[in-house]
Amino acid sequence: MDRVRPHEEPVSLEISGCSKEDARIVFDTLCACFESDRSPEEVPQQLHETRPMVWLGTFEVTDAHECPPPARLSSSVEADAQGGYWAIERLRSTLDSLFSVRDLSSASGDQERELHVRLETR
């Protein structure tokens, strides 16, 4: 299963249904595991008091680094991921090793797969 990938395998990730602090915990944890388009200084902002926020990031999952254990989440976090089949499996197994993951739904297309999960502290 862990075969060498000839090209990059990006996964786009949307985080919602949580506080900006919990969004940051998830992004910071994944940024430690994978290359990302998010810089370490990029902190999720709550731009509106009542409107739900969605935070976005893209992670290059081909090469995984050592993942430190995440900080505790104050509540559950919803995450939507899109990418190729192999990349989504790689992201999912990494999330499983860091958080308690519950599947909400998934959809598969020709080349891409979508994954909708709820993350909680283990």
NORLINWO-V781447 format. One line per field, one symbol per residue. ss: DSSP state (a for helix, b for strand, c for the rest). psi: psi as a letter, one per 20 degrees, with the letter a starting at -180 (. if undefined). burial: b if it has 16 or more other C-alpha atoms within 10 Angstrom, else e. Layout:
ss->???
psi->???
burial->???
This chain:
ss->cccccccccbbbbbbbcccaaaaaaaaaaaaaacbbcccccccccccccccccbbbbbbbccccccccccccccccbbbbbbbbaaaaaaaaaaaaaacbbbbbbbbbcccbbbbbbbbbcc
psi->hlqppirqnqppppprkrrhghghggggghhhhqqripqhioppqoipghpqqpqqqppojgoqrpoqpqrpqhaqppppqpargggggggghgghihrppppgrqqpagiqqqporpprp.
burial->eeeeeeeebbbbbbbbbbbbebbbbbbbbbbbbbbbeeeeeebbeeeeeeeebbbbbbbbbbebeeeeebeebeebbbbbbbbbbbbbbbbbebbeebbebeeeeeeeeeeebbbbbbbbee
